[in-house]
């Protein structure tokens, strides 16, 4: 059996890195749709998440809720607080479903996020949890600013206007005669 060369392995790994293929299925496990309603998302950050065995199986089964979750920076580490991962039914030793879970970021990223959260009044909100191509669970964090009530109304009005214009375009396309005449 011949061992693969370094170049062959390197080429394999470098091909998998980069932009995601649009034809590939979405590997999202959970999304926090409420975050887009309650916050302005200024920046998105990808972070790994530290899970124990039964939690990984439960996450693969889509038993995750990010609705009440947020992230905090404590003593140079980022923690995901309030995310609910249901216990895996066939596991012997399940852990607390809402325990704090450590997020894996570089020291530089943590320092930058810590500065922005302290100075500019941002909040770290989990937007979605997914499995990367590597097979590891990841959390997409949003650096968010809270919306006020009038901002929410404005967003709803913009979305309604967009829907109305799309509906009008569709109706116009349907009313036109078919063919090139």
VOPAGU-2260 file (C-alpha; in pm, 1 decimal, decimal comma):
REM VOPAGU-2260
SITE   aa  ch    i         X         Y         Z
SITE  UNK   A    0       0,0       0,0       0,0
SITE  UNK   A    1     153,2     327,1    -111,2
SITE  UNK   A    2     144,1     625,4     123,6
SITE  UNK   A    3      -6,6     943,7     -25,7
SITE  UNK   A    4     241,2    1220,3     -85,5
SITE  UNK   A    5     230,3    1552,1     100,5
SITE  UNK   A    6     139,2    1741,0    -217,0
SITE  UNK   A    7    -157,3    1513,7    -280,0
SITE  UNK   A    8    -286,5    1556,6      75,4
SITE  UNK   A    9    -225,1    1932,3      65,9
SITE  UNK   A   10    -406,9    1965,2    -265,7
SITE  UNK   A   11    -701,2    1769,6    -122,8
SITE  UNK   A   12    -729,1    1996,1     182,2
SITE  UNK   A   13    -677,6    2318,1      -9,4
SITE  UNK   A   14    -960,7    2225,2    -245,8
SITE  UNK   A   15   -1207,6    2188,5      39,7
SITE  UNK   A   16   -1123,5    2529,5     186,1
SITE  UNK   A   17   -1288,7    2837,1      42,1
SITE  UNK   A   18   -1639,5    2934,9     -57,1
SITE  UNK   A   19   -1914,8    2684,5      -2,6
SITE  UNK   A   20   -2065,8    2513,8    -303,6
SITE  UNK   A   21   -2414,0    2653,1    -364,8
SITE  UNK   A   22   -2540,2    2311,3    -475,6
SITE  UNK   A   23   -2433,0    2152,4    -146,4
SITE  UNK   A   24   -2712,2    2101,7     105,9
SITE  UNK   A   25   -2741,4    2346,1     394,1
SITE  UNK   A   26   -2586,6    2187,1     701,2
SITE  UNK   A   27   -2758,0    2421,1     946,0
SITE  UNK   A   28   -2880,7    2255,9    1261,6
SITE  UNK   A   29   -3051,9    2553,5    1426,2
SITE  UNK   A   30   -3111,0    2916,4    1338,2
SITE  UNK   A   31   -3200,2    3213,6    1553,8
SITE  UNK   A   32   -3447,3    3395,3    1331,8
SITE  UNK   A   33   -3554,0    3619,3    1618,7
SITE  UNK   A   34   -3205,8    3773,7    1628,8
SITE  UNK   A   35   -3258,5    3942,1    1291,5
SITE  UNK   A   36   -3582,9    4091,6    1418,7
SITE  UNK   A   37   -3444,4    4221,1    1749,6
SITE  UNK   A   38   -3091,8    4328,4    1646,0
SITE  UNK   A   39   -2891,0    4497,1    1372,3
SITE  UNK   A   40   -2621,1    4242,5    1282,7
SITE  UNK   A   41   -2303,6    4435,2    1198,0
SITE  UNK   A   42   -2059,5    4146,8    1168,0
SITE  UNK   A   43   -2068,0    3766,3    1160,6
SITE  UNK   A   44   -1800,6    3548,6    1322,2
SITE  UNK   A   45   -1754,0    3173,2    1295,2
SITE  UNK   A   46   -1661,8    2994,5    1618,4
SITE  UNK   A   47   -1612,4    2633,2    1712,4
SITE  UNK   A   48   -1808,4    2497,3    2006,8
SITE  UNK   A   49   -1692,1    2259,6    2277,3
SITE  UNK   A   50   -1942,7    1973,3    2316,6
SITE  UNK   A   51   -1938,9    1636,9    2492,6
SITE  UNK   A   52   -2031,9    1309,9    2316,9
SITE  UNK   A   53   -2409,0    1287,7    2375,3
SITE  UNK   A   54   -2447,2    1657,1    2292,1
SITE  UNK   A   55   -2293,3    1605,0    1948,6
SITE  UNK   A   56   -2543,7    1330,7    1869,1
SITE  UNK   A   57   -2827,2    1547,2    1990,4
SITE  UNK   A   58   -2705,2    1838,0    1776,5
SITE  UNK   A   59   -2686,4    1609,0    1471,6
SITE  UNK   A   60   -3049,7    1518,7    1541,1
SITE  UNK   A   61   -3138,7    1892,9    1531,9
SITE  UNK   A   62   -3243,1    1904,9    1899,7
SITE  UNK   A   63   -3104,9    2256,6    1954,3
SITE  UNK   A   64   -3266,8    2586,8    2043,4
SITE  UNK   A   65   -3079,0    2917,5    2019,0
SITE  UNK   A   66   -3379,3    3140,2    2094,6
SITE  UNK   A   67   -3273,5    3257,0    2441,2
SITE  UNK   A   68   -2898,2    3226,4    2388,9
SITE  UNK   A   69   -2623,7    3487,9    2395,3
SITE  UNK   A   70   -2245,5    3483,8    2427,9
SITE  UNK   A   71   -2032,6    3641,5    2699,0
SITE  UNK   A   72   -1660,9    3703,3    2729,2
SITE  UNK   A   73   -1528,4    3598,5    3069,3
SITE  UNK   A   74   -1160,0    3589,0    3162,7
SITE  UNK   A   75   -1039,9    3574,2    2802,3
SITE  UNK   A   76   -1282,9    3300,9    2693,7
SITE  UNK   A   77   -1611,6    3322,7    2506,1
SITE  UNK   A   78   -1905,0    3130,0    2654,0
SITE  UNK   A   79   -2237,9    3045,4    2493,3
SITE  UNK   A   80   -2503,4    3097,7    2760,3
SITE  UNK   A   81   -2865,4    2983,4    2741,0
SITE  UNK   A   82   -2845,1    2757,7    2434,5
SITE  UNK   A   83   -3064,9    2454,0    2491,7
SITE  UNK   A   84   -2943,6    2115,9    2362,8
SITE  UNK   A   85   -3189,8    1839,5    2450,8
SITE  UNK   A   86   -3040,7    1531,6    2620,3
SITE  UNK   A   87   -2975,6    1243,6    2382,2
SITE  UNK   A   88   -3230,9     973,9    2472,1
SITE  UNK   A   89   -3004,8     667,3    2452,4
SITE  UNK   A   90   -2706,2     819,0    2631,1
SITE  UNK   A   91   -2613,5     702,2    2980,1
SITE  UNK   A   92   -2459,3    1020,7    3110,8
SITE  UNK   A   93   -2631,1    1332,2    2981,4
SITE  UNK   A   94   -2527,3    1678,4    3092,9
SITE  UNK   A   95   -2734,6    1983,5    3180,3
SITE  UNK   A   96   -2919,2    2095,5    2863,1
SITE  UNK   A   97   -2856,6    2467,9    2922,9
SITE  UNK   A   98   -2505,2    2454,9    3065,8
SITE  UNK   A   99   -2258,1    2722,3    2947,7
SITE  UNK   A  100   -2051,1    2597,3    2653,8
SITE  UNK   A  101   -1712,1    2734,0    2557,0
SITE  UNK   A  102   -1674,0    2881,8    2209,7
SITE  UNK   A  103   -1341,8    2838,9    2034,3
SITE  UNK   A  104   -1189,3    3158,6    1892,9
SITE  UNK   A  105    -835,4    3289,4    1864,3
SITE  UNK   A  106    -699,6    3524,7    2130,4
SITE  UNK   A  107    -686,0    3807,6    1878,5
SITE  UNK   A  108   -1051,8    3761,2    1782,3
SITE  UNK   A  109   -1155,1    3744,8    2147,9
SITE  UNK   A  110    -962,5    4064,0    2230,0
SITE  UNK   A  111   -1119,1    4249,6    1934,3
SITE  UNK   A  112   -1469,7    4133,1    2025,1
SITE  UNK   A  113   -1413,8    4222,7    2390,3
SITE  UNK   A  114   -1312,7    4578,8    2293,7
SITE  UNK   A  115   -1617,9    4622,2    2071,9
SITE  UNK   A  116   -1858,9    4480,1    2328,7
SITE  UNK   A  117   -1723,2    4706,4    2604,6
SITE  UNK   A  118   -1679,1    5029,5    2407,8
SITE  UNK   A  119   -1954,0    5035,1    2148,1
SITE  UNK   A  120   -2230,5    4854,5    2336,1
SITE  UNK   A  121   -2250,2    4552,4    2108,8
SITE  UNK   A  122   -2387,1    4211,6    2208,5
SITE  UNK   A  123   -2276,6    3868,7    2087,0
SITE  UNK   A  124   -2577,3    3672,0    1962,6
SITE  UNK   A  125   -2566,1    3320,8    1812,0
SITE  UNK   A  126   -2727,9    3332,7    1468,3
SITE  UNK   A  127   -2704,4    2967,0    1369,6
SITE  UNK   A  128   -2539,9    2638,1    1456,6
SITE  UNK   A  129   -2415,9    2415,2    1177,6
SITE  UNK   A  130   -2168,4    2143,5    1085,5
SITE  UNK   A  131   -1872,5    2259,3     878,6
SITE  UNK   A  132   -1725,3    2054,4     594,4
SITE  UNK   A  133   -1470,4    1926,8     845,7
SITE  UNK   A  134   -1752,2    1765,4    1044,9
SITE  UNK   A  135   -1709,7    1989,9    1349,0
SITE  UNK   A  136   -2000,7    2178,4    1501,7
SITE  UNK   A  137   -1974,2    2555,6    1455,2
SITE  UNK   A  138   -2168,4    2854,5    1579,8
SITE  UNK   A  139   -2211,6    3169,1    1374,1
SITE  UNK   A  140   -2203,3    3463,1    1614,1
SITE  UNK   A  141   -2336,7    3803,7    1525,8
SITE  UNK   A  142   -2192,6    4125,6    1662,4
SITE  UNK   A  143   -2527,5    4293,3    1719,9
SITE  UNK   A  144   -2677,9    4626,3    1822,5
SITE  UNK   A  145   -3028,1    4626,8    1970,3
SITE  UNK   A  146   -3316,9    4763,7    1766,4
SITE  UNK   A  147   -3564,6    5004,9    1914,0
SITE  UNK   A  148   -3936,7    4965,3    1855,3
SITE  UNK   A  149   -3948,5    5216,6    1569,9
SITE  UNK   A  150   -3656,1    5035,7    1402,4
SITE  UNK   A  151   -3854,5    4711,6    1415,7
SITE  UNK   A  152   -4158,5    4880,2    1264,4
SITE  UNK   A  153   -3939,9    5027,2     992,3
SITE  UNK   A  154   -3793,4    4683,6     911,6
SITE  UNK   A  155   -4140,8    4532,3     893,3
SITE  UNK   A  156   -4258,9    4812,1     662,0
SITE  UNK   A  157   -3957,7    4763,5     431,6
SITE  UNK   A  158   -4016,8    4388,8     418,5
SITE  UNK   A  159   -4387,3    4440,0     338,2
SITE  UNK   A  160   -4302,2    4687,9      61,2
SITE  UNK   A  161   -4053,6    4438,8     -85,7
SITE  UNK   A  162   -4317,9    4164,5     -82,4
SITE  UNK   A  163   -4572,6    4391,9    -250,0
SITE  UNK   A  164   -4332,1    4482,7    -531,5
SITE  UNK   A  165   -4237,0    4117,0    -585,1
SITE  UNK   A  166   -4605,3    4020,7    -595,9
SITE  UNK   A  167   -4680,6    4298,2    -846,5
SITE  UNK   A  168   -4393,1    4184,4   -1071,0
SITE  UNK   A  169   -4515,4    3823,6   -1059,7
SITE  UNK   A  170   -4871,2    3927,4   -1146,5
SITE  UNK   A  171   -4744,3    4144,4   -1431,3
SITE  UNK   A  172   -4537,7    3853,3   -1568,8
SITE  UNK   A  173   -4842,0    3624,4   -1554,4
SITE  UNK   A  174   -5067,2    3873,1   -1732,8
SITE  UNK   A  175   -4826,6    3914,6   -2029,4
SITE  UNK   A  176   -4899,4    3691,0   -2327,3
SITE  UNK   A  177   -4669,1    3391,5   -2372,1
SITE  UNK   A  178   -4431,8    3379,4   -2667,4
SITE  UNK   A  179   -4237,4    3643,1   -2854,1
SITE  UNK   A  180   -4530,8    3831,6   -3005,3
